[in-house]
Structures are given as structure tokens and as C-alpha cells.
Amino acid sequence: MDGAFLDWALEAFSGYGAADELYEGPSCVLSAVDNRQDKRMLYAVLDHHPNHDDIAAFLGRLKTALDERNLTLKGITTDGSALYPDPLRQVFGEVPHQRCTFHVIKELTKGILQAVAKARERFAQSKPTLKRGRPASKDKVARRLARQSKQIQAKISDVFQDRFLFVKRHLIRSERQRFMHITRGRPQ
């Protein structure tokens, strides 16, 4: 990176940075920005997915640039992936490391949606297998199984149709009631 550009980016450095990686096909772009001023300080383009050595080398370049200008890093924010903690400790010591709340919420949402999908699969597996066609009016067992299958299918539909209820933080009263109806009998 050009020295004049780096001087411009670090002229009013706040002391707080953010590091992240962006994947585009087989390439990866590592970048470090000043968190408070939204100025990119450094970036590196890799032709492979980064590992701890790549992150440590990148953070080493950042530390060198900061040391040359007598600047210190007071804290850094990352996406919380396993790539960062060890190289950060190795290069910067015990600098405060914060996980980005957006990435945390994204991971929680992803986990919730996966749990909802697994619940739907469990419901689908618990549906009884029925013979083709409508059950005979005199066959009470077949009618009971048909009712049970219909109830389970309704639960599966509710879980799919109202899956947005599982990831919202605050529900209005009617949404909360519907959520409680869908999840009754399930551990919270």
C-alpha cells in the first residue's frame, strides 16, 4: 500500500480498529479499518483462504505501521471467527478484542433457523404412514392416524410459515401468542 495513503489513513487514528476478510471465489481480501473514522488502513489480497499465519503476517504489517507512527491499538473488533484470537494475542498482546454484534446476531439467527428446520424434520418423521386415499368410515384406526397426520402437518406448516417469529427479538402480543401456540409442548 502507498505510504502517503497510509499516512492519510493514520493521521487521526482513533486507536480502535476492525479487521475482517471478504471471500470472492478463490480469492480473499483481508482489510483493517479505523473503527471510528471509517478509513481503511491496510488490505491484502490472497489467492487462497487465510490461515493463522496469513492473519498474523497481516496484523504484523498493521503493528509495524502503527509503531512507525508511535500509535497504539486500544481495541479491535472482528467477526469472531477462529482465525483472529491467536494471531491477535501473538502480534498485539492483550489488546481488547470485541466480536461484532452483527455477526453474533447473524450466527444466532442461523442457529435458530437450523433448529427450526430440524424440528420440522422431526415432525415430518413422526407422521404416521397412511394408505393411499381416504380412510374407510368404519376403519377407526385409519381415521385416527389420518387425523394425527393432519395435525402434525398443520404444525409443520405453522413452523415454516411463522419461522420469522423465532428470530425476532421483540414480539407484539398477537405474535407472542401465536409463537406460544406453535411451541406448546416443546422445551423453550
C-alpha positions in Angstrom: 0.0 0.0 0.0 1.2 3.5 -0.8 3.0 5.2 2.2 1.2 8.6 1.6 -2.2 6.8 1.7 -1.2 5.0 4.9 -0.1 8.4 6.4 -3.5 9.9 5.4 -5.4 6.9 6.9 -3.4 7.1 10.2 -3.1 10.8 10.6 -6.0 11.0 13.0 -6.1 7.3 14.1 -8.6 6.8 16.9 -6.9 3.8 18.4 -9.7 1.4 17.6 -9.6 -0.8 14.6 -11.6 -3.5 12.9 -10.3 -6.5 10.9 -12.3 -8.6 8.5 -12.0 -10.9 5.5 -14.1 -10.9 2.3 -14.2 -14.0 0.2 -14.8 -13.7 -3.6 -14.5 -17.0 -5.3 -11.0 -18.5 -4.7 -9.6 -15.1 -3.5 -9.8 -13.4 -0.1 -9.3 -9.8 0.8 -8.1 -9.0 4.3 -8.7 -5.5 5.5 -8.1 -3.3 8.6 -10.1 -0.1 9.1 -10.1 2.7 11.7 -13.4 1.8 13.5 -14.2 5.4 14.5 -13.3 7.2 11.2 -14.2 4.5 8.7 -10.8 4.8 7.0 -9.2 1.7 5.5 -5.7 1.4 6.8 -4.4 -1.8 5.2 -5.6 -4.5 2.9 -4.1 -7.6 1.4 -5.4 -9.8 -1.4 -4.8 -13.6 -1.0 -5.3 -16.3 -3.7 -6.4 -18.7 -1.0 -8.4 -18.8 2.2 -6.4 -17.3 5.0 -4.9 -19.3 7.9 -3.4 -18.1 11.2 0.0 -17.4 9.5 -1.7 -15.1 6.9 -3.6 -13.2 9.6 -0.5 -12.9 11.8 1.5 -11.5 8.9 -1.3 -9.1 8.0 -1.6 -7.9 11.6 2.2 -7.7 11.8 2.1 -5.2 8.9 -0.5 -3.2 10.8 1.5 -3.2 14.0 4.6 -2.1 12.1 2.7 0.8 10.5 1.4 1.9 13.9 4.7 1.6 15.6 6.4 3.7 12.9 4.0 6.5 13.8 4.1 6.0 17.6 0.4 4.9 17.6 -1.1 2.2 19.8 -4.1 0.0 19.2 -6.5 0.3 22.1 -9.0 -2.3 20.9 -10.0 -4.3 17.8 -13.3 -5.7 16.5 -13.5 -8.8 14.4 -16.3 -11.0 13.1 -15.4 -13.5 15.8 -14.1 -16.3 13.6 -11.5 -18.6 14.9 -8.9 -17.0 12.6 -8.3 -14.0 14.8 -7.8 -14.6 18.6 -4.4 -16.4 18.5 -2.8 -14.1 15.9 -4.1 -11.0 17.7 -2.6 -12.2 21.0 0.6 -13.1 19.2 1.0 -9.7 17.5 -0.7 -7.2 19.8 -0.6 -8.9 23.2 -3.6 -8.4 25.4 -5.4 -5.8 23.4 -9.2 -5.9 24.0 -10.8 -8.0 21.3 -14.5 -7.5 20.6 -16.8 -9.6 18.4 -19.0 -7.6 16.0 -22.6 -7.7 17.3 -24.0 -8.0 13.8 -22.0 -11.2 13.3 -23.2 -12.6 16.6 -26.8 -11.9 15.7 -26.3 -13.4 12.3 -24.9 -16.6 13.9 -27.8 -16.7 16.4 -30.3 -16.3 13.6 -28.6 -19.0 11.6 -28.6 -21.4 14.6 -32.3 -20.7 15.3 -33.3 -21.3 11.7 -31.3 -24.6 11.7 -33.1 -25.6 14.9 -36.5 -24.8 13.4 -35.6 -26.8 10.3 -34.6 -29.8 12.5 -37.9 -29.5 14.4 -39.8 -29.6 11.1 -37.8 -32.7 10.1 -38.6 -34.4 13.4 -42.3 -33.6 12.9 -42.2 -35.0 9.4 -40.6 -38.2 10.6 -43.2 -38.6 13.3 -46.1 -38.5 10.8 -47.7 -41.9 10.5 -47.6 -43.6 7.1 -51.1 -43.9 5.6 -52.6 -46.0 2.9 -53.4 -44.1 -0.3 -56.8 -42.4 -0.5 -59.4 -41.5 2.1 -59.7 -43.9 5.1 -62.9 -46.0 5.2 -65.6 -44.7 7.5 -65.6 -47.9 9.5 -61.8 -48.1 10.0 -61.3 -46.2 13.2 -57.6 -46.8 13.4 -57.0 -45.4 9.9 -59.2 -42.3 10.7 -57.3 -41.7 13.9 -53.9 -41.9 12.1 -55.3 -39.6 9.3 -56.3 -37.0 12.0 -52.9 -37.3 13.7 -51.1 -36.9 10.3 -53.2 -33.8 9.6 -52.4 -32.3 13.0 -48.7 -32.9 12.5 -48.8 -31.4 9.0 -50.5 -28.3 10.5 -47.7 -28.0 13.0 -45.1 -28.3 10.2 -46.9 -25.6 8.2 -47.0 -23.3 11.3 -43.3 -23.7 12.0 -42.5 -23.0 8.3 -45.0 -20.1 7.8 -44.2 -18.4 11.0 -40.4 -19.0 11.2 -39.8 -15.3 11.3 -41.3 -15.3 14.8 -38.4 -17.5 16.0 -35.7 -14.9 15.2 -37.4 -11.6 16.1 -36.2 -10.1 19.3 -39.4 -8.4 20.5 -42.8 -9.8 19.5 -46.0 -7.9 19.7 -48.7 -9.5 21.8 -50.5 -11.4 19.0 -47.2 -12.7 17.6 -46.2 -13.9 21.1 -49.5 -15.7 21.5 -49.0 -17.4 18.1 -45.4 -18.3 18.9 -46.5 -19.8 22.2 -49.3 -21.8 20.4 -46.8 -23.2 17.9 -44.2 -24.2 20.5 -46.5 -25.6 23.2 -45.2 -28.9 24.5 -41.7 -28.1 23.2 -38.8 -27.1 25.6 -38.3 -23.4 25.4 
